[in-house]
Amino acid sequence: MISQKNKQGWRNPWVFGLLAVVLAGVVINIKFYWNVTQHPVRVLDDDYNVRAHNQYDAKWVQQQAERSTLGWQAKLYSPHQLQNDPLADPGAAKFILLASPADLRFDLTSREGKPIQGGQVIINAQWPGDPSFDTKAELFEKSPGHYEGGVSFSRAGNWDLLIKVTHEGRQFDMEQKVFVEIPKQP
């Protein structure tokens, strides 16, 4: 006979199963919370992260002022690039690469449109969730103002490219989000 006064109900395997599911959910949520607090997601680099990326951050203001006084024009493109649909939502990736290693070309011109020669172009490719996948590459000047090189991506997905150009003691920083699709090898 089933009754609320029957103490044998707590020994039912269904009750134990339900308690195990609830306990597992609590433990998993505690682990997620600990992981988020101990390993914050990186979007930029260690010295200049997203939380400080606003109009009140002095370093960001200084970089924007330096960039506007330089007036340099920069463009990144690749022969492996696939253009996204122009009707895609604004949050979608605009720069899609279909290879790894991907050949990249970076064009740099002055305010007047003259090519900037003798610069050093470094690309830091960052996987937003895990710094162990990050990679660094240098682009070399092939002709005046045209820098070329290759970047190897270890996995497909969204990457943040931090492009740093140094020329005659002046620095130009640029960010580019890319989506990498690595085709399967036959």
C-alpha positions, 0 to 999 in steps of 0.5 A: 500500500502506498502512503505518505507515512510509509518510510520505504518510499525513500528507498525507491530507485526512482527517488535515488535516480532523481536525487543523483540527477539534481546533484549532478546538475548542481556539481556541473554548474559549480564547475562551470562557475569556477571555470568562468571565474578562473579562466576569463575569455580573451578577445584581445591580448593580455595587456589590453583586454575587452573589459578595458576596451572602452572610450575611458581607457587611457591606452585605448584613447592614445592608440586611437589618437596615434592612429588618426594622426598617422592617417595610414590606410591598411587593407588585409586580404588573401587569395584564400578569402571567400567574401561573405554574403552582403545581406548577412547580418552585421555580426557575421564574419566578413573575412572567411579563409578557406585554407590553413596555412593561409597566405595573407597580403597586407597593403599599407599606404600613407594619408596621401596614398603613397606606399609605406616602405620598410615597416615590420608587420606582425600578426598575432592570431588568437583563438579566443577561448584557449591561448595554447592555440595562439600563433604568431607570424611575420609578413615580409615586404615583397614590394613597396607597401605590400607585405606578404606571409602565411599564417597557420591556423591549428583549427577551424573557427573564429579567430582574432587577428591582431596586426601590429605595424612598426615603422620608424618608431611609430606603431599602427595597430589593427584588429581583424576577425576572421573565420577559418574553414580548413578543408578536409584532406583526401 
